[in-house]
Amino acid sequence: MAVTHKIGRRKTSVARVYLSEGQGEFTINGKDYKVYFPTEVLQYKIAQPFQLTETLGQYDIKVNVYGGGVTGQAEAIRLAISRALVSLNEENRAVLKPEGLLTRDPRMVERKKFGQKKARKRFQFSKR
C-alpha cells in the first residue's frame, strides 16, 4: 500500500499530508479532524477536494500541520490534499483546477515599517 506525501502552504501555515487507501480515517496532529477543527466551515474546507472528486471515505489521511491560525491551517491542508489527489489520479486535475484548489494563495502579511504604527497605518499627525 503506497503512501502519497504532499505539502500545502497558506500564509505561515505548513501542512504535510500523508494519503493512503483506507476507510476514511482523518487525523490532524494526532486528533480527529472534527476535534481539531470544531467549526462546520473549516471541516467543509478540508473535505472539499474529496467531495468534488467523489472520493470521500476512500482514503486514510494523516496530517501534520503547524504555524499560522486555524483558517490558514485548514486552507494549507486543503491544498496538500488536492495535490495528493491529483498525483494519485491525473483526471482529478480537471475537477479541482477550475475550483482554484490547486493554486497556492500567495497573500502574506505585509511587514511593519519603522516610523509607522503598522504596515500602512501611520502615527497620528500633529500640526503643532
GUBA-892048 format. One record per residue (C-alpha): residue in one letter; x negated, y, z. Coordinates in Angstrom, 1 decimal. Each point is the difference from the previous one (the first is absolute). Example, Ala and Ser with C-alpha at 12.3 -4.5 7.8 and 13.67 -1.06 7.14 Angstrom:
# residues 2
<r><drenlum>A</drenlum><east>-12.3</east><north>-4.5</north><up>7.8</up></r>
<r><drenlum>S</drenlum><east>-1.4</east><north>3.4</north><up>-0.7</up></r>
# end
This chain:
# residues 128
<r><drenlum>M</drenlum><east>0.0</east><north>0.0</north><up>0.0</up></r>
<r><drenlum>A</drenlum><east>-1.6</east><north>3.2</north><up>-1.2</up></r>
<r><drenlum>V</drenlum><east>0.1</east><north>3.2</north><up>2.1</up></r>
<r><drenlum>T</drenlum><east>0.1</east><north>3.3</north><up>-1.9</up></r>
<r><drenlum>H</drenlum><east>-1.7</east><north>2.9</north><up>1.7</up></r>
<r><drenlum>K</drenlum><east>0.8</east><north>3.6</north><up>-1.0</up></r>
<r><drenlum>I</drenlum><east>-0.6</east><north>3.5</north><up>1.6</up></r>
<r><drenlum>G</drenlum><east>2.4</east><north>2.9</north><up>0.0</up></r>
<r><drenlum>R</drenlum><east>-0.6</east><north>3.5</north><up>1.2</up></r>
<r><drenlum>R</drenlum><east>2.2</east><north>3.1</north><up>0.8</up></r>
<r><drenlum>K</drenlum><east>-1.2</east><north>3.2</north><up>1.7</up></r>
<r><drenlum>T</drenlum><east>-2.5</east><north>-1.4</north><up>2.6</up></r>
<r><drenlum>S</drenlum><east>1.7</east><north>-3.4</north><up>0.3</up></r>
<r><drenlum>V</drenlum><east>-1.7</east><north>-3.2</north><up>-1.4</up></r>
<r><drenlum>A</drenlum><east>1.9</east><north>-3.2</north><up>-0.3</up></r>
<r><drenlum>R</drenlum><east>-1.5</east><north>-3.4</north><up>-0.7</up></r>
<r><drenlum>V</drenlum><east>2.6</east><north>-2.5</north><up>-1.2</up></r>
<r><drenlum>Y</drenlum><east>-0.5</east><north>-3.8</north><up>-0.2</up></r>
<r><drenlum>L</drenlum><east>2.8</east><north>-1.6</north><up>-2.2</up></r>
<r><drenlum>S</drenlum><east>0.5</east><north>-3.8</north><up>-0.1</up></r>
<r><drenlum>E</drenlum><east>2.9</east><north>-2.2</north><up>-1.0</up></r>
<r><drenlum>G</drenlum><east>2.2</east><north>-0.9</north><up>2.9</up></r>
<r><drenlum>Q</drenlum><east>3.4</east><north>0.6</north><up>1.7</up></r>
<r><drenlum>G</drenlum><east>-0.1</east><north>3.7</north><up>0.2</up></r>
<r><drenlum>E</drenlum><east>-1.8</east><north>0.6</north><up>3.3</up></r>
<r><drenlum>F</drenlum><east>-1.0</east><north>3.7</north><up>0.3</up></r>
<r><drenlum>T</drenlum><east>-2.5</east><north>1.0</north><up>2.6</up></r>
<r><drenlum>I</drenlum><east>-1.6</east><north>3.5</north><up>0.4</up></r>
<r><drenlum>N</drenlum><east>-3.0</east><north>0.2</north><up>2.4</up></r>
<r><drenlum>G</drenlum><east>1.2</east><north>-3.2</north><up>1.7</up></r>
<r><drenlum>K</drenlum><east>3.6</east><north>1.2</north><up>0.5</up></r>
<r><drenlum>D</drenlum><east>3.2</east><north>-0.7</north><up>-2.0</up></r>
<r><drenlum>Y</drenlum><east>0.6</east><north>2.8</north><up>-2.5</up></r>
<r><drenlum>K</drenlum><east>3.4</east><north>0.8</north><up>1.5</up></r>
<r><drenlum>V</drenlum><east>-1.7</east><north>0.6</north><up>3.4</up></r>
<r><drenlum>Y</drenlum><east>-2.9</east><north>2.0</north><up>-1.5</up></r>
<r><drenlum>F</drenlum><east>2.4</east><north>2.2</north><up>-2.2</up></r>
<r><drenlum>P</drenlum><east>3.2</east><north>0.2</north><up>2.0</up></r>
<r><drenlum>T</drenlum><east>1.8</east><north>2.5</north><up>-2.4</up></r>
<r><drenlum>E</drenlum><east>2.0</east><north>-1.2</north><up>-3.0</up></r>
<r><drenlum>V</drenlum><east>-1.6</east><north>2.4</north><up>-2.4</up></r>
<r><drenlum>L</drenlum><east>-3.6</east><north>-1.3</north><up>0.7</up></r>
<r><drenlum>Q</drenlum><east>1.2</east><north>-3.6</north><up>-0.2</up></r>
<r><drenlum>Y</drenlum><east>1.6</east><north>0.8</north><up>-3.4</up></r>
<r><drenlum>K</drenlum><east>-3.2</east><north>1.6</north><up>-1.2</up></r>
<r><drenlum>I</drenlum><east>-2.2</east><north>-3.0</north><up>0.6</up></r>
<r><drenlum>A</drenlum><east>2.7</east><north>-2.5</north><up>-1.3</up></r>
<r><drenlum>Q</drenlum><east>0.5</east><north>2.1</north><up>-3.2</up></r>
<r><drenlum>P</drenlum><east>-2.5</east><north>-1.8</north><up>-2.2</up></r>
<r><drenlum>F</drenlum><east>1.5</east><north>-3.4</north><up>0.9</up></r>
<r><drenlum>Q</drenlum><east>3.6</east><north>1.2</north><up>-0.7</up></r>
<r><drenlum>L</drenlum><east>-1.0</east><north>1.4</north><up>-3.4</up></r>
<r><drenlum>T</drenlum><east>-1.8</east><north>-3.1</north><up>-1.1</up></r>
<r><drenlum>E</drenlum><east>2.6</east><north>-2.3</north><up>1.7</up></r>
<r><drenlum>T</drenlum><east>-2.7</east><north>-1.9</north><up>2.0</up></r>
<r><drenlum>L</drenlum><east>1.3</east><north>0.7</north><up>3.5</up></r>
<r><drenlum>G</drenlum><east>-0.7</east><north>-2.9</north><up>2.3</up></r>
<r><drenlum>Q</drenlum><east>-2.4</east><north>-1.8</north><up>-2.4</up></r>
<r><drenlum>Y</drenlum><east>-3.3</east><north>1.2</north><up>1.5</up></r>
<r><drenlum>D</drenlum><east>-1.6</east><north>0.1</north><up>3.5</up></r>
<r><drenlum>I</drenlum><east>-1.5</east><north>3.5</north><up>0.5</up></r>
<r><drenlum>K</drenlum><east>-2.7</east><north>0.8</north><up>2.6</up></r>
<r><drenlum>V</drenlum><east>-0.9</east><north>3.7</north><up>0.2</up></r>
<r><drenlum>N</drenlum><east>-2.8</east><north>1.9</north><up>1.8</up></r>
<r><drenlum>V</drenlum><east>0.7</east><north>3.7</north><up>0.0</up></r>
<r><drenlum>Y</drenlum><east>-1.7</east><north>2.9</north><up>1.8</up></r>
<r><drenlum>G</drenlum><east>-0.2</east><north>3.8</north><up>-0.1</up></r>
<r><drenlum>G</drenlum><east>2.7</east><north>2.6</north><up>-0.7</up></r>
<r><drenlum>G</drenlum><east>3.6</east><north>0.0</north><up>1.2</up></r>
<r><drenlum>V</drenlum><east>2.9</east><north>-2.4</north><up>-0.5</up></r>
<r><drenlum>T</drenlum><east>1.1</east><north>1.3</north><up>-3.4</up></r>
<r><drenlum>G</drenlum><east>-3.5</east><north>0.1</north><up>-1.4</up></r>
<r><drenlum>Q</drenlum><east>-0.6</east><north>-3.6</north><up>1.2</up></r>
<r><drenlum>A</drenlum><east>3.3</east><north>-1.2</north><up>-1.5</up></r>
<r><drenlum>E</drenlum><east>-0.8</east><north>1.5</north><up>-3.3</up></r>
<r><drenlum>A</drenlum><east>-3.5</east><north>-1.4</north><up>0.0</up></r>
<r><drenlum>I</drenlum><east>1.4</east><north>-3.5</north><up>0.7</up></r>
<r><drenlum>R</drenlum><east>2.5</east><north>0.5</north><up>-2.9</up></r>
<r><drenlum>L</drenlum><east>-2.8</east><north>0.9</north><up>-2.4</up></r>
<r><drenlum>A</drenlum><east>-2.1</east><north>-3.0</north><up>1.1</up></r>
<r><drenlum>I</drenlum><east>3.0</east><north>-2.4</north><up>-0.3</up></r>
<r><drenlum>S</drenlum><east>0.8</east><north>1.4</north><up>-3.5</up></r>
<r><drenlum>R</drenlum><east>-3.6</east><north>-0.5</north><up>-1.1</up></r>
<r><drenlum>A</drenlum><east>0.0</east><north>-3.6</north><up>1.4</up></r>
<r><drenlum>L</drenlum><east>3.2</east><north>-0.9</north><up>-1.8</up></r>
<r><drenlum>V</drenlum><east>-1.4</east><north>1.3</north><up>-3.3</up></r>
<r><drenlum>S</drenlum><east>-3.2</east><north>-2.0</north><up>0.4</up></r>
<r><drenlum>L</drenlum><east>2.1</east><north>-3.2</north><up>0.6</up></r>
<r><drenlum>N</drenlum><east>2.4</east><north>0.7</north><up>-3.0</up></r>
<r><drenlum>E</drenlum><east>-0.8</east><north>2.6</north><up>-2.6</up></r>
<r><drenlum>E</drenlum><east>3.7</east><north>0.2</north><up>-1.0</up></r>
<r><drenlum>N</drenlum><east>0.6</east><north>1.8</north><up>3.3</up></r>
<r><drenlum>R</drenlum><east>-1.9</east><north>3.0</north><up>-1.3</up></r>
<r><drenlum>A</drenlum><east>2.9</east><north>0.9</north><up>-2.4</up></r>
<r><drenlum>V</drenlum><east>2.4</east><north>0.1</north><up>3.0</up></r>
<r><drenlum>L</drenlum><east>-2.2</east><north>1.8</north><up>2.5</up></r>
<r><drenlum>K</drenlum><east>-1.7</east><north>2.6</north><up>-2.2</up></r>
<r><drenlum>P</drenlum><east>3.1</east><north>2.0</north><up>-0.9</up></r>
<r><drenlum>E</drenlum><east>0.9</east><north>0.2</north><up>3.7</up></r>
<r><drenlum>G</drenlum><east>-3.4</east><north>1.5</north><up>0.8</up></r>
<r><drenlum>L</drenlum><east>-1.0</east><north>-2.7</north><up>2.3</up></r>
<r><drenlum>L</drenlum><east>-3.4</east><north>-0.6</north><up>-1.6</up></r>
<r><drenlum>T</drenlum><east>-1.1</east><north>3.6</north><up>0.2</up></r>
<r><drenlum>R</drenlum><east>-2.3</east><north>1.1</north><up>2.8</up></r>
<r><drenlum>D</drenlum><east>1.4</east><north>3.2</north><up>1.5</up></r>
<r><drenlum>P</drenlum><east>-3.0</east><north>2.4</north><up>0.0</up></r>
<r><drenlum>R</drenlum><east>1.5</east><north>2.6</north><up>2.3</up></r>
<r><drenlum>M</drenlum><east>-2.2</east><north>0.5</north><up>3.1</up></r>
<r><drenlum>V</drenlum><east>0.1</east><north>2.5</north><up>2.8</up></r>
<r><drenlum>E</drenlum><east>-1.8</east><north>3.2</north><up>-1.0</up></r>
<r><drenlum>R</drenlum><east>-2.9</east><north>0.9</north><up>2.4</up></r>
<r><drenlum>K</drenlum><east>0.2</east><north>2.9</north><up>2.4</up></r>
<r><drenlum>K</drenlum><east>-2.1</east><north>3.1</north><up>-1.1</up></r>
<r><drenlum>F</drenlum><east>-2.0</east><north>2.1</north><up>2.4</up></r>
<r><drenlum>G</drenlum><east>1.5</east><north>3.5</north><up>0.8</up></r>
<r><drenlum>Q</drenlum><east>3.5</east><north>-1.5</north><up>-0.5</up></r>
<r><drenlum>K</drenlum><east>2.5</east><north>-1.6</north><up>2.3</up></r>
<r><drenlum>K</drenlum><east>0.6</east><north>-3.1</north><up>-2.3</up></r>
<r><drenlum>A</drenlum><east>-0.8</east><north>-0.9</north><up>-3.6</up></r>
<r><drenlum>R</drenlum><east>1.9</east><north>2.9</north><up>-1.5</up></r>
<r><drenlum>K</drenlum><east>1.6</east><north>1.8</north><up>3.0</up></r>
<r><drenlum>R</drenlum><east>-1.9</east><north>3.1</north><up>1.0</up></r>
<r><drenlum>F</drenlum><east>-0.4</east><north>1.6</north><up>3.4</up></r>
<r><drenlum>Q</drenlum><east>2.5</east><north>2.8</north><up>0.6</up></r>
<r><drenlum>F</drenlum><east>-1.2</east><north>3.2</north><up>-1.7</up></r>
<r><drenlum>S</drenlum><east>-0.3</east><north>3.1</north><up>2.2</up></r>
<r><drenlum>K</drenlum><east>-0.2</east><north>3.4</north><up>-1.7</up></r>
<r><drenlum>R</drenlum><east>-1.1</east><north>1.8</north><up>3.2</up></r>
# end
